[in-house]
């Protein structure tokens, strides 16, 4: 199956462990919220749904990191996720992690890799 790329944002919009950029992906014919942040120099993207219950993580648009800037946090339940993998590391996520979304950074931009 071939992939196509869809522009999410300029790479400069993603500051290491800073605010994220929201976007949407299509899954099963529906638009699903997603987000991308920069962690360990790489863009990391996930569906914007807590593993506990499917609510969006950010309480203010783009605010995905906890106060320590080490973990992604669900503002509703306090569940913590590792920003490199989306793995649940604490709180009310019942061991369920975030669902990763494939992205690539190239030529100063971050792109979503979509199945065609």
Secondary structure, DSSP 8 states (H G I E B T S, - for coil): --EEEEEEEEGGG--BTS--EEEEEEETTEEEEEEEEEETTEEEEEES--SSSS--S-SSTT--B-TTSSEEE-TTT--EEETTT--EEESTTTT----B--EEEETTEEEEEEE-
